[in-house]
Amino acid sequence: MSGHSKWATIKRKKAATDSARGKVFTKIIKEITIASRDGGGDPDANPRLRLAIQTAKGSNMPQENITRAIKKGTGELEGVKYEEITYEGYAPNGIAMIIESVSDNKNRTVAELRHSISKNNGNLGESGSVAWMFERKGVINIEKENEKEDELMELILDAGADDLKTEGDYFEVITSLENFEKVRKAVEDKLYKMESASLQYIAKDLISVEGKNVEGVIRCMEAVEENDDVQNVYTNADFPDE
């Protein structure tokens, strides 16, 4: 199981709580708003918006929230001006982090991130300081239910996917950027139940985190995740199996 997948599992369990659900909704609304702003409000003609709406529905977000976010993005309703910013840095023990954020005040965001990371024995780095350790890939998570792994493997490889992994109750499909939409559509057309489909940063090599160091690294990354402007955090940490 890849390191980024283990971090995804940790985040998924945390997001299952009611207290975290509001933060999940906030992140999805920002993504819908930006996707609509950049690509228009028609999900059929805007793959990024279509994925965001699928994620919203998978999280049981009310339709009126989705519609309002789209209208704010297209300018039909007045809304906040968001900017997408990617930060790089280190958690304790030299663990690399890439942080994707959406903010209406980048000075506030960088100050808050620098404070929370430093407080947890990490440091915010310069642009390019850790990006070279990661690759940009498409990641599709599919609920296992009664799905057969060999049939899914055949489907995704025919569509151009790179790999299929198992992560708890999910299959994780990895694709190149070029084949992401093609693979996602193949999965969608066969009516597989997708939990999520997105572009992510995946570490080229993993650094094993063990013993007492695990808690410190996770604490730092969770502090980053708790920032309302942060959409995603990626790491090259390889956490132990639970």
C-alpha positions, -999 to +999 in steps of 0.1 A: +000+000+000+015+033-010+023+060+016-001+085+001-029+059+004-022+054+040-025+091+046-057+091+026-071+064+048-062+084+079-080+114+064-110+094+054-115+080+089-112+115+103-137+129+078-163+104+089-169+124+121-196+151+122-172+177+133-151+171+101-180+170+078-184+208+077-148+212+067-153+186+039-183+206+026-162+239+027-135+223+006-159+209-019-177+242-023-145+260-030-136+234-056-170+237-073-167+275-073-132+275-089-141+248-114-171+268-125-151+300-127-124+285-148-144+261-170-181+273-170-211+260-151-220+231-174-207+199-160-210+181-193-185+204-208-164+209-177-147+177-164-133+193-133-167+206-123-183+172-131-158+155-107-164+181-080-202+176-083-197+138-080-176+143-049-203+166-034-231+141-040-209+113-026-206+134+005-244+140+006-241+177+000-276+193-006-282+202-043-289+238-034-254+241-020-240+228-052-261+251-074-252+281-053-215+273-055-217+270-093-235+303-096-209+320-075-182+306-097-199+318-130-207+352-115-245+348-114-242+353-076-218+375-058-190+355-042-155+355-028-125+358-051-105+326-046-069+320-056-053+285-059-019+283-042+005+253-038+029+253-009+058+230-001+074+221+031+086+195+056+069+177+085+092+163+113+119+137+104+124+152+069+090+141+056+080+161+025+046+178+021+029+194-008-001+215+003-028+226-021-048+256-009-076+278-021-076+312-004-091+347-006-061+361+013-028+344+005-009+365+031-031+351+058-029+316+045+009+314+043+013+330+078-011+305+093+005+276+076+040+287+086+029+290+122+011+257+125+039+238+107+067+254+128+047+247+160+047+210+151+084+208+144+083+212+106+090+241+083+075+257+052+099+256+022+105+275-010+087+267-042+104+236-058+120+224-025+101+191-025+080+191-057+107+171-075+100+142-051+065+138-065+046+130-097+013+143-107-011+114-113-048+107-117-063+087-088-097+071-088-111+054-057-138+028-063-158+011-036-152-026-036-187-039-027-191-070-049-167-058-077-142-083-091-106-071-091-097-090-123-126-075-143-118-040-131-081-045-139-089-055-174-112-025-179-088+001-166-057-013-184-076-013-217-084+024-210-048+033-203-044+031-165-010+026-149-019+005-119-046-009-096-041-011-058-062-022-029-068+002+000-091-011+027-126-011+013-115+006-019-098-001-052-073+026-061-067+032-098-036+052-108-034+069-142-012+093-161-025+129-165-031+122-202-053+091-196-071+102-165-103+114-181-104+084-205-100+059-176-125+078-154-151+077-181-145+040-187-151+033-150-182+056-149-197+040-180-195+006-164-214+020-134-186+014-108-193+034-077-165+060-075-158+075-041-135+101-056-116+109-088-089+136-088-054+147-098-029+141-069+007+143-061+022+109-055+056+104-040+083+088-063+099+072-032+086+067+003+103+074+036+093+049+063+080+065+095+080+042+126+075+042+163+072+075+182+079+095+150+045+085+135+025+106+160+046+137+154+044+135+116+006+129+116+001+157+142+019+181+119+000+171+088-034+172+106-026+207+118-021+217+082-053+199+071-073+218+098-066+251+080-098+261+063-079+272+032-062+239+027-077+215+001-052+186+001-019+176+017+003+150+001+033+133+016+061+109+010+057+093+044+052+055+045+031+049+077+029+015+093-001-007+086-027-006+114 
